[in-house]
């Protein structure tokens, strides 16, 4: 029996998530968006991205528990929100 989880490259998932954050959240917010709005959009995007992954795992993998899915969705929501806000803050600091 093949363990598909061992074949997933986490770096690819994280780089795709970061690319989407910069394209959909930061590009839109740079002109007039507030850091609080960026935090909220980052949280929404992170929740949707991680929920898609975790709910798919719940539906397809034996042994993937609801607890793991909920913790991972909370982590992804917080991580993406903070990353988007930090990216916005750093971009504004660099660009003036």
Buried (B, 14 or more C-beta within 10 A) or exposed (E): EEEEEEEEEEEEEEEEBBEEBBEBBBEEBEEEBEBEBBBBBBBBBBBBBBBEBBEEBBEEEEEBEEEBBEEBBEEBBBBBBBBBBBBBEEBBEEEE
